[in-house]
Each structure stands twice: as structure tokens, then as C-alpha cells.
């Protein structure tokens, strides 16, 4: 135990899913929003509830909040009998009295129920493991599908959702335990009971986060509405600050980008306030995408703090005459502001954040947390005045836990318990840091970039990513042309702006290119083209022919990145 004041540590989880909802048909094309809700978002709230001394920051993408609320309302209406269907095909199949009869739909259900981590979510349950083995054989021998009866599909659907149930729910809910013990031959009543559990999770989810925030145990923050890369909207050329030779899309930047960036920030705050009852003080800019202009705009819109990756700071210090010689230890563990600016920008410790996201899943939970604590103790010991510094651990709040035993249950409990009790660590939030004595230094300028590699290479510069931008730019020009004509009604203009925002989201560009798995790339390629086609439909224009054809195909079969492409490390 040190005789110095404790060092500030902030753990920030970013909760984010893109718009999987087709506003035209009302259909959800991917189930990840509700699956992460019943597995990860519920667990993340529960772990904070169980350790009263713990503090954290949770950042929600507003477009995720809206989807969570939509699922909540749909499941509630289905469960109380006021609605006969749910617009997510997988969730509807779980609760439906009659399963699809045609072979194609049944094969789609089988395929969907295998989209889970083999070791942690499938092999953990012997009954599910056996079903999955038969299901994989069936996908290779579709002619044999006629020999499978409905009971196989029912059991597969139930086990898929049981595996995707949060560990804190699994250990407390007797209904989940009963279904697991039963193991097979699930009835319609069993499925409806599971639907009730899912409905209860969704119904209580956001109120639990709000209650934690109101109790001062959690700081809630937001991202711009549909998760766009704001610096690229403001000035696409800013991508070359970190990638001087990068080829960029053919257009002359994004038309009307500043107005769109302002729209996303204001809309994001509006949605956030609707669900949580207050205006957020902080913002995780989509993918930690920052630039001087982005920070200035956030401050103009009333935001007090933002955060991004360590590599952005490192790139920026190399161009700052006053701080070029600063060491990592003196520069990283404090927020920075621009000249004449008030907004404080925090920078994640890439090593510690990536250890949680990628490395500790294979460790014993106590060893992993001990290792993390050891690093934090070393940082505190090296600081002459720890209370003026802050270590920022920032990462994805949903995807990592699929790779941990039991959804990270032991790791997360040990993490909060040990950090909250440690005499040399003050587990806190970004806003609280700014209320205390944390030092905020002045940085001459930011080199525009993101938390991934300190650049925008994940979203622009690749031929497929640039092609996606060209499509989006052409659609935005069509929007400007139609709206300038004054034809659409106020209600129709609002629909157009909302659909445009969906198309401006960052996730499409994350997946384009030959780095990611082909099945995921094809999913996002088709959904992006669908969303653009919907935009043209709202404009009253015929969608361009190229939207009928795939343009990005991903890595060859058997290749692809770790974690299936859903997560990346901060540094190369």
C-alpha cells in the first residue's frame, strides 16, 4: 500500500449495434441486438449492481437504444397477446406455434442457430452440442432435411437462446434452470416461458442502467445518432493526416457533411435524453473518430468530454513542438484539450484495453485481474502525483464475453470487486475526474484518427470501402437535390433524414473489403445496398442498377481475422 493518493481508473464500455431494422418492411435482418441484450447488456448491468463500490462509464449508441426499445415493445405485445408476430424471424420462430414448412426457411433457422462460439456457447451444454453436430451435418446434406421433424428445430431454437442467456440470469432464474435440466423435447409452453424471460430482460434493461446512473454508480454517455465517422463527414481529406498515401473516394468529400454531423449529435442527445431523462456530459465519438473539427463541434454542442485511442495521441504528440518529447507515462494518463478549448479528450490505454478484449479470456479470472491490477499499481507507483492522472480502459462492451468462460462472469465480478477495494486505485468516471484534480494539458492539434491504429483505415482507403462511400455520396447528392426542390412534406423529410442517417453509419465500411469473413461481409453488403435502395424509394427515385449487385465479398473461406472481425486491437 502506497502513502500516495490513489490513481484514477476509468473503465468505459461502449455498447453499439448498427441498424439491422429495415424501416421499409419492418423486418430485422440480423438478431444481434436482442441476443446481446439478453446475454451481455443484462450481465453488464448486473455486475455493477452486485458491487456497490464499483464505478464505470457505459456509452450507448442511440440507434441501439431505439432498437432495444422496439424489441421490448414487440416482445411485450406478443407475450400479452396483443400482437401475433415479431419482426425478427429468429425470435418469432422461438415463440411461434407453427414453424416454417419450406426447406429454405428451415435451413435458414438451422444456420442461424449455429452462429455462436463453439467452445464457450455450444460445447458447454452437451444437449446443444449434440444438436449442433446434427445441424452442421444437415447443412452439408440438405436433401436429408425431410427426415428432421419440428421437434429438432424446436430444441435447437430453445438451446440457442438458452446459450445466449446472460450468466447472471442463468444463475438466478429458476425457469432457465428448469429448461436446461429438461434438455430436450421442449413444448410450446416451454418456449413461451422462455419468451417471458426474454421479455422481462428487455423490459427492465434500460431502466436498470438509468437507476445505476441516478444512484451515482454509473456515468452514461452517448455516440452520434447512427454511429457515423464524424471526421470523415466533416472533412474526408482528414483521413490522410494519419494515412498520407491513402486513396480516397472519387467524390470531393461528403456533401453537406457538417450539417449532417450536427444532425447526428443533436439527434443522438435527443434520443439519449428520451430514454435516460438527462443530457449526457460525455461522448465516445463513433469508433473514437476524432479531429480538431470534431472536438470543436462536440464542445459547441455542449459536450464536456470525449475519448479516443492511444495511437491518436501518439501521432499528435509527434507533431507538437512543446510535447514531442513527452513519454507515454507522462502523456497518456491525463486528458488533453485544444488551444482555447474546454472539452477534455481522454485516451485509452491500448495495452490494458486490448488485454481485456483479447488476452484475458484464456486466463483464470483471478490471474487475469491480478495481472491487470499489477499493471495499474506500476502506473500509480511511477506517477509522482497519481490523483492528477487517470488510466482509461475503454473497449467493446458486448463482443468480448462470448470468448470468456461463462460470459466473463468470474472475470467481471473479480474486476469490479478488486479494483473497487484496492487502496491505490480510485475506480471512477470521466466526469468525476474533471470535478477533481485531474490535470488537463493543452495539445496544439490532433492528428485525425480513430481508436483502431490511430487512423481511419478500417473505414476508408480500401477499394471496397471507397466504393461504398461513392454510393453514399451519390445518394446524398440525390437527397440534397430532392429536398432543395421543396417537394417532400415535413413528415416525409423527417423519414428521408432518418434513412440517410442509417446509411451514414460506420459499420457498413468496417465490414467492406477482403479482411473480414465472407459471410459477415456479404450480410453487411446486402443490408447496406438495401438501406440505400430504401432511401431512393423515399425520394421517389428509381434506385441505381448497381445496388442490385454485391460489390464486397470478404476473405476467402477459412480465412479472416480473430474474433470473427467484430473486434480489433487498438494497435497493429
N, C-alpha and C positions, 0 to 999 in steps of 0.2 A: 504493500500500500504506500502510495506516494504522499508526501506532505503538501504537494501542489494541488491546486483546484483541478477538478476532473475535466477531461476534454469532451467537447460536444460531439455526439454522433447522431446523424440523422439517417434513418432507413426510409427510403421512399419507394413505394411500389406503384408502378404505372399499369392501370387497368384499361385495356384497349381492345376493341374488336371493330373491324370495318363494317360497313353497311351490307349485310347479307340479304337484306329485305328488298325485294323488287316492289317498288311503290306502285307500279302499274297493275300487276296481278295480285299483289298482296302476299306472294309466296316467299318463304325463306329458302334460299338455295344452299345454305350450309348451316349446320346445327351448333356451331361452336359457341355462340353467345349463351344459349341456355345450358349447354354442357359445362362450360367454365363457371357459370353461375352456381350450379348445383354441386360442383366439385371444389373449385378454387376460391371464388369470391366469398362463398359462405364460410369456408375454412379460414380465410384471411381475417374476416371479422371475428370469428370465434376465438382465434388465438390471441387477439388483442383483448377481447373481453375476459379471457381467463387469466391474464397477467395485468392486474390493475395498475402496476407501476410502469408498465411499458408505454412508450410513445412512438408514433410513426406518422409518416405522411402517405396518403393514398391519393393518387391522381386519377381521375376518371375522364375518359374521352366522352364528350356529351352525346355523340351518336350512339355510344354503347348504353348510356343511361336510358335513352329513348327506346332502344331495342329491349332492354331488360324490362321496362315498364310495359311494353307491348306484349311480351311473353307472359308477364304477370297477369295482365288483363285477360288474355286469351285462355290461359290455363284455368283461371278462376271461373270464367264463363263456361268452359267445358265441364269443370267439376261440379258446378251447381246446376247444370242442365240448361242454361240459357243460350248456349251455343252448341252446335252439333259437330263442329270440326275445329281443327287448329291448323294454321297456315304453314307449319313446319312439318314436312312429310314424315320425318323420323319420329317426332314426338306424337304426331297424330296416330301413327301406326301402333305406338305403345298403348294408347288408350282406346283404339278403335275396336268395336265389336267384331267387325268383318275385315280381315286382312286382304290386301290386293290379290287378285286371282291370276293376273297375267304374269308370264315368266319374267319379262323385263323388269317390272316393278319389284318382284320378289328378289331378283338378283341384285337390284339396287339396294334393297334393305340388307341383304346378306353382306354386301360390300361395305355398306355404311357401318354395320355393327362390328367390323374388324378394324376400324380406324381408331386404334388405341395402342398404347405402349405394350408390347408383347410381354416383357418381363414384369413390369410393375402393375399393369391393369388386367392382363389376361391370365398369365400363368399363376398369379396369386390365388385364383379361385379355380379349383380342379374342374368344377362343372362347366364353367365358362371356357376353360382351356380345351376341354373335350368338344364342346360346341364349335369353338373356333377352328379346331382341326378339321372337323367335318365341313364347315363353311368354306375353308380355303380349298378343300378338295372339290367342293361343288362349283366354285368359281372356275376351276380348271376343267370341269366336266359338266357344262351346263345342260347337256342332253339328259342328265340324270335327275334334273330338278323335279320332275314329276313324281319321283319316289319320296320326296320330302313333304310331310304333311304340315298343316298350320302350327302344330304344337312345337315343331322345331323352331320355326320363325318366332313364335311367342316366347319360348325360353331364351332364344338368342337376344331378342329385344329387351327382355327383362334383365338378363345378365349384363348386357351392355350398359344399361342405365344404373344398375347396382354398382358396377365397376367405376362409373363416372360419378358416384355419390361421394361427397366430401367425407373425409375421415372423421371429423368431429360429429357429423350426423350419424355415420355408421356406428360409432361407439355409444351413441345416446338414444337413438330411435329404435324402439322395440319392433316396429313394423319392418324396418330394413333388416334387422337381425333375424326376424321370422322368415322373411323371404330368402335370405341367404341360407338359413338352415333347411328350408324346404328344398331348395336346389334345382328342382325340375318340375315339369307338368304344372306350370303356373296357370291359374284360372283367370277369367275375366275379372273377377273380384280382386285377385292379387294385383293385376295390372292397374285397376282403378285405385287401389290403395297406394300403389307406387306413384300414381299421378297426384294423389292427395299430398304425398310427401313433397313432390316437386313443386306443387302449387304453394305449399306452406313456405318452402325455402324462398321462392321467388317473391312471395308476398311480404316476407319480413326482411329481405336483403337490404335494400337501400335505407329503410328506417333504422336498421342496426348501425349502419355507418353514420347516419345522421346523429343518432344517440351518442355514439362514441365521440363525435366531433363536439357536440353540445356539452359533453362532460369534460372537455379539455384533454381527452386522451388520444386524440387523432386530429391531424390537420388534413382537411380535404382541399384538393387543388384541381385544376382543370386543364384541358388542352383545347386549342381552337376546334370549333364545332365538329367538322368531318375529318379532322386529323390531316390537314394538308401540310406540306413542307413550306412554311411561310416565307423563308428567304427566297425560295425559287419563284413564288408568286410575285414577290416584291421586285426581284432583280435576278433573272435566271443566270445572268453572267457571273453572279457571285459564286457559282459552283467552281469557277476557275481560280478562285483565291486559294483553295487547297488542292486543286487539280488543274494546273495551268494548261496542260495539253489536252484536256478532255474535249472530245467532240460534243457539241450541244445540238439540240433540235433545230430544225430548219427555220422556225419562226423567229421573229425579232423579240423574244421574250413573251411573257404571258400578258395578254391584253387586259388592261384594267386591273392589274394584279393587286395594287394597293387597296383599291376599294373592296376586292374580294377578301383580302387578308383582314381588313377591318370587319367585314361582314362575319367571317368565321369567328373572330374573337368576341364580338358582341353577341352573336347568336349562342356561342358556347357559354358565355356568362349567364345569358338569359335562361338556357336550359338547366344549367347547374343550379341557379337560384330557385328555379321551379321545384327541383327535387330536394334541395337541402335547406332552403329558406334563408340563405345569406349569399353575399357576393364573395367569391374567393379572393384571397390575397395573393396567391401564387399560381404559377402556370409552368407546366412542363411543356414547352413548345413541341409540337409533334416531332417525334424522334429526336428530341433535343436539338432541333434545327434552329440555329441562331445566326445572326449577323448584327452589325451595328443598327441597321434599319429596323430589324425585328425587335431588338430590345427597346429602341426608341418608341416603336409603335405600341408595344406592350405597356410601357410606362405611361404613354399618352392615354391609354385606355384604362388606367387606374390599377395596373398590376404592380405589386410590390417586389416580388422576387420571381426569378426563372432559374432553370437549371439545364445543364448540358454535359457533354463528355470531357474527360481529361485531355483528350487529344486536341480539342479545340483550344484549350488554354495553352497547351504546349506550343501549338502552331502560332498562337497570338503573341506569346512571350518572345518568340524568336524575332518578331518584327517590332518589339517595343524597346526603344533605346534605354529607358530607365530600368526595366525589369528583365532585360535579356539574360543577365547572369543569375537571376533568382534560381534557387534549387527547387526541385519538386516539393521538398518538405516545407519550404517557406511560401511557396506559391499556391499549391493545390488546396491546402486546408484552410481556406478562407474564401469568402465571396468577393467578387470584383464588380466595379461599376464603371461605366463610360464617363469621360470628362463631362462635367455639368449634369450628369445623370444621377438619379436617386435609386433606380431599380438595381437590386443586388442579384448577381448571377453566381450560382453555386456550380461547382464542377465535381462530377462523380469520381471517386477513386476506382479506376477501371479494374485494377488488380483484385480488390476486395469484392467489387460488384460481380465480376466475372467468376470469381471463386464460388460465390453463392449460386450463380446461374448455371455453371458448367461443371465445377470440380467436386463440390462437397456432396453431390448426390450419391457418389460411390463410397463415401466415408461413413464411419459410425457417427451418429449425430453428435455425441459428446466430444469426439475428437475434432469434428469439423468446427464446432462452436469454440472449442479451446484454441484451435488454430487461429480463428478469426479474432478472438479476444487477445491472443498473443500479439498479433499484428497491431491491434489498436493500442495495446499497452506500450509497444515500441514507439508508435507515433506520439503518444502522450509523453513518454519519457524524453523524446528528442525535442519536444516543444518547451521553450523557456516560459511560456505563458499559455498553458493549454486552454483555459477558459475563453481565450480570444480566438480560438481556432475551432474548426468543425470538419469532421470527416463525413463525406456524403457517400452513402451506399445506395445506389439507385439502379433498379432493374425491373424487368417484366414481372408483374405480379400474378401471372396465371400459368405460363407455359412451363416453367422450370419444374413444378411439383410433380408432373407426370413421370419424371425421371428419378424421383426420390422414393425410397420405401414409404409406403402408406401415406402418400401425398404430402411428404415433408412433415408429418405430424410431430415426430420426435425432434427434428431439427428446429422447426419454428418455435416449439414450446421452449426448448433449451435456449434458442437465440434470444427471445424476449426475456426469459427469466434471468439468464445470466448477465445480459447487458444491463437490464434494469437494476440488478442488485450490485453491480460492480462499483466499488468506491471511487475508481478513477475514470468512470465513464458516465457522462450525463446524456442519457437517451432522450432526445428532444425533437423539435420540429424546426423547419426553416424560419417560420415567423417568430418563434420563440428566440431563436438565435439572434435575430435582428433586434429583438427587445432587450437583449443582454449586451455583453461587452464584446461580441464577436467583431473582429476587425474587418472593415470593408475597404479594400485598396482600389486605386484608380488604374484602369488599363487604358492605354492610348487608343486601341481599337481591337476589335475581334476579327480574326480570320474566319470567315463564314464556314460553317460546317455542322456536323451532327455528332451524336454520341458514337456512331459507328465509324471508326477510323478517323474521326475528325474531318470528314469530307461528306459530300453528297453522292458518292459513287454507288451507293445502294439504290438510288432513285433516279439517276440521270447519268448520261455519258456512254451507256451501253446502247448498241443499235436498237434492241427491242424496247428498252426504256425510252429512248428518244422517239421511237415510232409512237409509243403511247402518248407522249407529250404532244407530238404533232397532231394526233387525233383530237386530243383535248383542246388544243389551241384552235383548231378549225371549228370545233363545236362551240367554243366560247365566242368566236367571231360571229357565228350564226345567232347566238343568244343576243349579242350586242346589236346585231342588225335588226332582229325582230323587235326587241324592246325599244329601240330607237324609233321604230315605226309607230309606237303608241297603241298597237292593236290589242294586246292581251289585257284582260281585266286585272284589277289588283289581286284577286284571288288566284288567277292563272299565273301572274308574275311571281307570286309567292311560291307556287308549285315549281316553276321553272328555276328559281333561285335555289330551292332546296335540292332539286335533282342535279343541278350544276354542282352544288357543294359535294354531293356524293361522288361525282366523277372526279373532283379535285382531290380526293383523299389520297394519302400516301401509299396505302397498301398495294394498290394496283402495281405501282412502279417497283415496290420492294420485290415482288414476285417475278416480274418480267425478266427475261434473259436466260442463259444456259447454266446458271449457278444452282438453281433450286430444283427439287424433284419435279418430274414431268407432270404427275397427276395434279399436284398443287398449282403449278403454273397454268395448266390448262383450265382448271377451275376458275382461277382469277382472270385469265384471258377472256373466257366466255362471259363472266359476270361483268367485267369492265365494258365489253362491247355491248352487252345488254343495257347497262346503265346509260351509255352514250346514246344508244338507239331510243331509249325511253325519253331522253332529253330532246332529241329531234322530233319525236312524236308530239311532245308537249308544245314544241314550237310550231307545229303544223307543217313540218317539212319531212320529206322522204329521207330516211337515213342513208348515208353514203353506202355504196356497194361493198366497200372494204370492211364494213362492220359485220358482214355475213361470213367473214373468213378469219380463222385463227391466225395470229401473227407471232406468237411466242410459245415455245414448246418445252422449254426447260432442259434439264440434264438428261443424258441417256439413261435408260433403265439400269438400275443398280448403282448409279452414281448420285451424288448430291451431298449437301452439307450435313454437319452434325445437327441434332435436334430437329431434323426434317425441314430446316430452313426457317422455322418460326422464331428462332433466337439467333443472335450473333454476338460475338465478343466485341468489346469496345476498341481493341487494338488488333492489328494484323500480326 
